[in-house]
Amino acid sequence: MSQPLSALALQQVLAQHFDHLAEVNRDEKQPGPIRKVPLLAVVIPCRNEESTIAQVVADFRQALPEARIAVFDNASTDETSVLARAAGAEVFREARPGKGHVVRRMFADVEADIYLMADGDGTYDAASARRLVDLVACGGYDMVVGARADIGRNAHRRGHAVGNRLFNHLYGRLFGAEFGDIFSGYRAFSRRFVKSFPALSSGFEIETELSVHARQLKLATAEVLLPYCERVNGSVSKLRTFRDGLRILGVLLYLLKETRPMLFFGLPAALTALLAAVLSIPLFDTYLTSGTVPRLPTAVLCTGLSLGAALLAVCGIILDSVARGRAEQKRMLFLAVSQTRI
């Protein structure tokens, strides 16, 4: 049978109980961890854009007053850097000409939680910037593309517009139709996308690499149709129709080999095997009727084509496993990057 508590013991128990209640109440009143406001960076690659850069910086400052604005001057020979700095932007310089070099430098040097990339030629609508940023900040997307409306009519030569449509169609056939404008330079990114993107291209093909990278890792992406403005007087497109078009085609084939080798090698393997089969039909017909193969050169050619098709197929199978392993490593690196600055 338990003994009743003495007055002193009861007093001690009650004191401990009230101390515990006071501590619990104090903990409940303490504020939780303060959520840090994401740091937004507007990064603007440009070259010889003295006629537009000051207005571009001012427009993005008005649209995103909380953002850090960084202009990356790509070996300009005019007053682009001076005017950008006077407009209140941070100015960096990349001596190697080519948009790919600039993007690689931007992604490496600028620290932020959300990145908005736009060109310095004044053709992108700064008033729409908040839509792209909000989709990354609140929608959970890692890349949001601002697709350009009326691109052929407003800002490009006819050859550029035709090439844009052809390459977008080709990209959709090779990699999937997630994007309708793979060459748009108006994009918003999450931090982990930026810090895990390899940026191997050197020129205008960098936008294609961005799109393929997102597709390979199956990242959350979105595309928003936005106004595309005419160039102002004095602003000239740096895109060269045929030279840059050939470079973009080469990059598309290279990325196809790197990310989808089974398709890259499997298609010529199938065509080669089909050609060998067609050429061998008369040989089999002659052999079945006479028991001889009089056209020996054709037989040798069919044998060579068959071996070549088998070799291409084996290369595709092996490299497909390698590409899958590389994609898994890229995915793990992507997930290892913190979504916010530490």
C-alpha positions as CSV (number, residue, x, y, z in Angstrom):
1,M,0.0,0.0,0.0
2,S,1.5,3.4,-1.0
3,Q,2.2,6.0,1.6
4,P,0.5,9.4,1.3
5,L,2.8,12.3,0.2
6,S,4.0,14.7,2.9
7,A,3.2,18.4,2.6
8,L,6.8,19.1,1.7
9,A,6.9,16.4,-1.0
10,L,3.5,17.6,-2.4
11,Q,4.9,21.1,-2.6
12,Q,7.9,20.0,-4.5
13,V,5.8,18.0,-7.0
14,L,3.5,20.9,-7.6
15,A,6.4,23.3,-8.1
16,Q,8.0,20.9,-10.7
17,H,4.7,20.7,-12.5
18,F,4.2,24.4,-12.7
19,D,7.8,24.9,-13.8
20,H,7.1,22.4,-16.6
21,L,4.0,24.2,-17.7
22,A,5.8,27.5,-17.8
23,E,8.5,26.1,-19.9
24,V,6.0,24.6,-22.4
25,N,4.2,27.9,-22.6
26,R,7.4,29.8,-23.2
27,D,8.4,27.4,-26.0
28,E,5.0,27.8,-27.7
29,K,5.4,31.6,-27.7
30,Q,8.8,31.5,-29.3
31,P,8.7,32.3,-33.0
32,G,9.7,29.6,-35.4
33,P,12.5,29.8,-37.8
34,I,12.3,32.9,-40.1
35,R,11.9,32.0,-43.7
36,K,14.6,33.6,-45.7
37,V,13.4,35.6,-48.7
38,P,14.9,34.0,-51.9
39,L,17.6,36.1,-53.6
40,L,16.7,36.8,-57.2
41,A,19.4,37.6,-59.8
42,V,18.7,39.0,-63.2
43,V,21.6,38.0,-65.5
44,I,22.0,39.8,-68.8
45,P,24.5,38.7,-71.4
46,C,25.2,41.3,-74.1
47,R,27.6,42.4,-76.7
48,N,27.7,45.9,-78.2
49,E,24.3,46.9,-76.9
50,E,24.9,50.5,-75.9
51,S,21.7,51.6,-77.6
52,T,19.5,49.4,-75.3
53,I,21.3,48.2,-72.2
54,A,20.5,51.2,-70.0
55,Q,16.8,50.9,-70.7
56,V,16.9,47.1,-70.2
57,V,18.4,47.5,-66.8
58,A,15.9,50.2,-65.9
59,D,13.0,48.0,-67.1
60,F,14.0,45.0,-65.0
61,R,14.8,47.2,-62.0
62,Q,11.2,48.4,-62.2
63,A,9.7,45.0,-62.8
64,L,11.8,43.3,-60.1
65,P,13.0,45.9,-57.6
66,E,14.3,43.3,-55.1
67,A,16.5,41.6,-57.7
68,R,20.3,41.8,-58.1
69,I,21.0,42.8,-61.7
70,A,24.2,41.6,-63.3
71,V,25.3,42.5,-66.9
72,F,27.9,40.3,-68.5
73,D,29.7,42.2,-71.2
74,N,30.9,39.8,-73.9
75,A,33.9,41.6,-75.4
76,S,32.0,44.7,-76.4
77,T,33.8,47.4,-78.4
78,D,31.3,50.2,-77.5
79,E,30.1,51.8,-74.3
80,T,27.9,48.9,-73.1
81,S,29.7,48.4,-69.8
82,V,29.8,52.0,-69.0
83,L,26.1,52.6,-69.6
84,A,25.1,49.4,-67.7
85,R,27.1,50.4,-64.7
86,A,25.7,54.0,-64.8
87,A,22.2,52.4,-64.9
88,G,22.9,50.7,-61.6
89,A,23.8,47.1,-62.7
90,E,26.8,45.1,-61.6
91,V,29.1,44.6,-64.6
92,F,31.2,41.5,-65.4
93,R,33.3,41.0,-68.4
94,E,33.8,37.8,-70.5
95,A,36.6,38.2,-73.0
96,R,35.9,35.1,-75.0
97,P,33.2,35.9,-77.6
98,G,30.2,33.6,-77.7
99,K,27.0,33.4,-75.7
100,G,27.9,29.9,-74.3
101,H,31.0,31.3,-72.7
102,V,29.0,34.1,-71.1
103,V,26.3,31.7,-69.7
104,R,29.0,29.5,-68.2
105,R,30.5,32.5,-66.5
106,M,27.2,33.8,-65.3
107,F,26.1,30.5,-63.7
108,A,29.5,30.1,-62.0
109,D,30.0,33.6,-60.7
110,V,26.5,34.7,-59.6
111,E,25.1,33.3,-56.3
112,A,21.3,33.4,-56.0
113,D,18.3,31.3,-55.3
114,I,16.4,32.1,-58.5
115,Y,18.0,33.3,-61.8
116,L,16.3,35.2,-64.6
117,M,18.2,35.3,-67.9
118,A,17.4,37.8,-70.6
119,D,19.3,39.4,-73.5
120,G,20.4,43.0,-73.5
121,D,18.9,43.9,-76.8
122,G,15.5,45.1,-75.4
123,T,13.4,42.5,-77.3
124,Y,12.2,40.7,-74.2
125,D,9.3,42.1,-72.2
126,A,10.6,43.0,-68.7
127,A,7.0,43.4,-67.4
128,S,6.5,39.7,-67.8
129,A,9.5,38.8,-65.7
130,R,7.4,38.3,-62.5
131,R,5.4,35.5,-64.2
132,L,8.5,33.5,-65.0
133,V,10.0,34.1,-61.5
134,D,6.8,33.2,-59.7
135,L,6.6,29.9,-61.6
136,V,10.0,28.9,-60.3
137,A,9.5,30.3,-56.8
138,C,5.9,29.0,-56.2
139,G,5.3,26.5,-58.9
140,G,8.2,24.2,-58.2
141,Y,9.6,24.4,-61.7
142,D,13.4,24.2,-62.3
143,M,13.3,26.0,-65.7
144,V,10.6,28.3,-67.2
145,V,11.0,29.4,-70.8
146,G,9.5,32.6,-72.1
147,A,8.4,31.6,-75.6
148,R,8.5,34.5,-78.1
149,A,5.3,35.4,-79.8
150,D,5.4,36.7,-83.4
151,I,9.1,36.1,-83.5
152,G,9.4,36.1,-87.3
153,R,7.4,39.3,-87.8
154,N,8.9,41.4,-85.0
155,A,12.6,40.8,-84.7
156,H,14.2,38.5,-87.2
157,R,15.1,38.2,-90.9
158,R,13.0,35.7,-92.8
159,G,15.8,33.2,-92.8
160,H,16.0,33.3,-89.0
161,A,12.3,32.7,-88.7
162,V,12.3,29.7,-91.1
163,G,15.3,28.3,-89.4
164,N,13.7,28.7,-86.0
165,R,10.6,26.8,-87.0
166,L,12.7,24.0,-88.6
167,F,15.0,23.5,-85.7
168,N,12.1,23.6,-83.2
169,H,10.4,20.9,-85.3
170,L,13.6,18.8,-85.4
171,Y,14.2,19.1,-81.7
172,G,10.6,18.0,-81.1
173,R,11.1,14.9,-83.3
174,L,14.5,14.0,-81.7
175,F,14.0,14.9,-78.0
176,G,10.3,15.5,-77.4
177,A,7.9,18.4,-77.9
178,E,8.2,19.9,-74.4
179,F,9.2,23.3,-75.8
180,G,7.9,25.3,-78.7
181,D,10.8,27.8,-78.7
182,I,14.1,26.2,-77.8
183,F,16.1,29.3,-78.8
184,S,14.5,31.7,-76.4
185,G,17.0,33.5,-74.2
186,Y,14.3,34.6,-71.7
187,R,14.4,31.9,-69.0
188,A,14.1,31.5,-65.2
189,F,16.0,28.9,-63.4
190,S,16.2,27.3,-60.0
191,R,19.5,27.4,-58.1
192,R,20.1,23.7,-58.4
193,F,19.5,23.8,-62.2
194,V,22.1,26.5,-62.6
195,K,24.7,25.0,-60.3
196,S,24.5,21.5,-61.9
197,F,24.4,22.6,-65.6
198,P,27.6,21.7,-67.4
199,A,27.4,24.5,-70.0
200,L,29.7,23.0,-72.7
201,S,28.6,25.1,-75.7
202,S,30.3,28.2,-76.7
203,G,27.8,30.1,-78.9
204,F,24.1,30.5,-79.5
205,E,23.6,26.8,-79.3
206,I,23.7,27.1,-75.5
207,E,19.9,27.4,-75.4
208,T,19.6,24.1,-77.2
209,E,21.9,22.5,-74.6
210,L,19.7,24.0,-71.8
211,S,16.6,22.4,-73.2
212,V,18.2,19.0,-73.8
213,H,19.7,19.0,-70.2
214,A,16.3,19.6,-68.7
215,R,14.8,16.9,-70.9
216,Q,17.5,14.4,-70.1
217,L,17.1,14.8,-66.3
218,K,13.3,14.9,-66.6
219,L,13.2,18.2,-64.7
220,A,10.0,20.2,-64.1
221,T,9.8,22.7,-66.9
222,A,7.2,25.1,-68.2
223,E,6.8,27.4,-71.2
224,V,4.9,30.7,-71.2
225,L,4.1,32.7,-74.4
226,L,5.3,36.2,-73.9
227,P,5.4,39.4,-76.1
228,Y,8.5,39.8,-78.3
229,C,9.5,43.4,-79.2
230,E,11.1,44.9,-82.2
231,R,14.7,45.9,-82.0
232,V,15.4,49.5,-81.6
233,N,17.5,51.5,-84.0
234,G,21.2,50.7,-83.5
235,S,20.7,47.2,-82.1
236,V,21.8,44.5,-84.5
237,S,21.3,40.8,-84.3
238,K,24.5,38.8,-83.6
239,L,23.0,35.7,-85.1
240,R,24.5,34.6,-88.4
241,T,21.9,32.6,-90.3
242,F,24.0,29.8,-92.0
243,R,27.1,29.6,-89.8
244,D,25.1,29.5,-86.6
245,G,22.5,27.3,-88.1
246,L,25.2,24.7,-89.0
247,R,26.6,24.9,-85.5
248,I,23.2,24.4,-84.0
249,L,22.6,21.4,-86.2
250,G,25.9,19.9,-85.2
251,V,25.1,20.5,-81.5
252,L,21.8,18.8,-81.9
253,L,23.4,15.7,-83.4
254,Y,26.1,15.7,-80.8
255,L,23.6,15.9,-78.0
256,L,21.5,13.2,-79.6
257,K,24.6,10.9,-79.6
258,E,25.3,11.8,-75.9
259,T,21.8,11.5,-74.6
260,R,20.0,9.1,-76.9
261,P,22.8,6.9,-78.5
262,M,20.4,4.0,-79.2
263,L,18.5,6.2,-81.6
264,F,21.7,7.8,-83.0
265,F,23.2,4.4,-83.8
266,G,20.1,2.3,-84.1
267,L,18.6,4.3,-87.0
268,P,21.6,3.9,-89.3
269,A,21.9,0.3,-88.2
270,A,18.4,-0.4,-89.2
271,L,18.8,1.3,-92.6
272,T,22.1,-0.5,-93.3
273,A,20.5,-3.9,-92.4
274,L,17.5,-3.1,-94.6
275,L,19.9,-2.3,-97.5
276,A,21.8,-5.5,-97.0
277,A,18.5,-7.5,-97.0
278,V,17.3,-5.9,-100.2
279,L,20.6,-6.5,-102.0
280,S,20.7,-10.1,-100.8
281,I,17.2,-11.1,-102.2
282,P,18.5,-11.8,-105.7
283,L,21.4,-13.7,-104.3
284,F,19.2,-16.0,-102.3
285,D,16.9,-16.5,-105.3
286,T,19.8,-17.5,-107.5
287,Y,21.2,-19.8,-104.9
288,L,17.9,-21.6,-104.3
289,T,17.4,-22.2,-108.1
290,S,21.0,-23.0,-109.2
291,G,22.8,-23.7,-105.9
292,T,25.5,-21.1,-106.8
293,V,26.4,-17.5,-106.0
294,P,27.7,-16.1,-109.2
295,R,27.6,-12.4,-108.1
296,L,30.4,-12.6,-105.5
297,P,31.0,-8.9,-105.1
298,T,27.4,-8.3,-104.2
299,A,27.6,-11.1,-101.6
300,V,30.7,-9.6,-100.1
301,L,28.9,-6.2,-100.0
302,C,25.9,-7.7,-98.2
303,T,28.1,-9.4,-95.7
304,G,30.0,-6.1,-95.0
305,L,26.7,-4.2,-94.6
306,S,25.3,-6.8,-92.3
307,L,28.5,-6.7,-90.1
308,G,28.3,-2.9,-90.1
309,A,24.7,-2.9,-89.0
310,A,25.5,-5.4,-86.2
311,L,28.4,-3.2,-85.1
312,L,26.3,-0.1,-85.1
313,A,23.6,-1.8,-83.1
314,V,26.0,-3.1,-80.5
315,C,27.5,0.4,-80.1
316,G,24.1,1.8,-79.6
317,I,23.2,-0.8,-76.9
318,I,26.5,-0.3,-75.0
319,L,26.5,3.5,-75.2
320,D,22.8,3.6,-74.2
321,S,23.8,2.0,-70.9
322,V,26.7,4.5,-70.5
323,A,24.4,7.4,-71.2
324,R,21.9,6.1,-68.6
325,G,24.7,5.9,-66.0
326,R,25.8,9.5,-66.8
327,A,22.2,10.7,-66.6
328,E,21.9,9.1,-63.2
329,Q,25.1,10.8,-62.0
330,K,23.8,14.2,-63.3
331,R,20.6,13.6,-61.5
332,M,22.3,12.9,-58.2
333,L,24.5,16.0,-58.6
334,F,21.3,18.0,-59.3
335,L,19.7,16.7,-56.2
336,A,22.8,17.4,-54.1
337,V,22.7,21.1,-54.8
338,S,20.9,23.1,-52.2
339,Q,17.8,24.9,-53.4
340,T,18.8,28.0,-51.4
341,R,22.1,29.6,-50.5
342,I,23.7,28.3,-47.3
